[in-house]
Amino acid sequence: MINQDFIQTLSRKAADLFPAAGKARSKVEAELQALLQQSLARLPVVSREELAAQQAVLERANQKIAQLEQQLAELEKRL
């Protein structure tokens, strides 16, 4: 779900913040990448497809609510 290139780029940039790491830079970068993957895996994220499907359901529900509100208003006028 999370783009691996994004994680690699982010961990590389984070490793750049530690220039004193020198030879250990690749190890620092690998550790940061593993930490990022673990942290991002725990986030409650959904795919774009799931989001689009839920948006469609919500839109239909909103339309139905508007329709029912209109019907209720018409019925209240009759009383």
Residue, then its C-alpha position, 0 to 999 in steps of 0.5 A: m500500500i505504501n510506495q517502497d520508493f517513497i520509503q527509500t527516499l525518505s530514509r535516505k534523506a533522513a540518513d543525510l541528516f547524520p553526516a557523521a555516520g560515515k561508514a555506518r551510513s548504509k546501516v543507519e539508512a537501512e535501520l531508518q527504512a525498517l523503522l519507517q516501514q514498521s511505523l507506516a504499516r501500523l497506520p490505518v490507511v485505505s487504498r484509493e479504490e476503497l476511499a472512492a467506494q466509500q465516497a460513492v456510498l456516502e454520496r448516495a446516502n446524502q442523496k437519499i437523506a435529501q430525498l427523505e427530507q423533501q418527502l417529510a417536508e411535503l408530508e408536514k405541509r399536508l398536516 
